Amino acid sequence: MANGDYLLSDRNKIAIRYFGATSNVEWSTLYETLGNPLYQPERFDVASIGDTFILSPRMVNQFWSVIIGPTRTNTTAMRSPSRTWA
C-alpha cells in the first residue's frame, strides 16, 4: 500500500493511492485428491488519483479517478505439501 500527496499550492492538492494484494485461491477440481487441494496464486492491483482545488472558503472542487489494475493469475498451479507416512 502506498499513499502520496503533493501540494501544488495552498489551494490545490494532488493525491495518489495504490493498493496491491496477493492471495492463493483454493480450487476444487476433478483432479483434486482429498487432503491435497490445488492453489492458484493471484495478484490484485488498485490505484487512484485525485485532485482537490479550493475555489473559495465555501466551495471545493474534488475529482477522483479509480484505476483498477489487471488481476494477474500465475499459470503454474501449486499443490499443498503432500503428507508423508512413517
N, C-alpha and C positions, 0 to 999 in steps of 0.2 A: 504494500500500500504506500502511496506517495501523495502528498499534498503540496501545492506550491501557490503562493500569492505574489503578485507583482504590482506594486503601486506605481501607476503611470503619473498620477498627480494626486492632489488632495481630494479630488472629486472622481477619479477613475481608477478602478482596480480590476485586474485580470486574475482569474483563479483557474488552476489546473488540478484535476484529481485523477488518480489511477488506482485500480484495484485488480490484482491478479491472484488466482487461486488454482490449486491442483487438487485432484481427487482420484480415487480408484473406485470405479463403478463395478459392482459385482453383477455379473451376468448369469442368467440361468439359461443354459442351452441344452441341446440334446446330448452334447459330448461331455457335459459336466458329470463328474462322479461324486458320490456322497463324501463330504469331508474334504473335497478338493475343488473349491469354487474357482471360477475364471474371473480375473480382474482386468478391467480396461482402463489404463491411465488416461486422464483428460486434463486439459488446462483451459481456464476461463479468464478472459481479459475484458475489463470495462474501463473506459476513460471518459472524462467530461471536461469541458472548458466553459468558463463563464466570464461575463463582463458586467460590471456594476458601475453605473455612472450616476452621480448625484446632480440632477438638473437644478434643483433649488432645495432649500431646507425642508420643503413639504412634498417634494416629488423626486422619486428614484426610478431609474430605468435599469432593469436587470434582465440579462439574457443568459440562458444555459443551453448548451448543446451536449447531448449524451451520445457517445460513440461506443457501441458495443462491438468489441473485437470478435474475431473468429473463435469458435470453440475448437480447440485442437485435440484430436484424438490420436494417440500413438497407435501405429498399426500393429505393433507387437504386443499381443496379449500376454499377461503373466498369470501363471498358476500359483496358488499358495504353496508354501513348502510342503512337500509330501511327508507323511508320517513314516517313521521308521519303527520297525518292530524288533525287539530284542529277543 
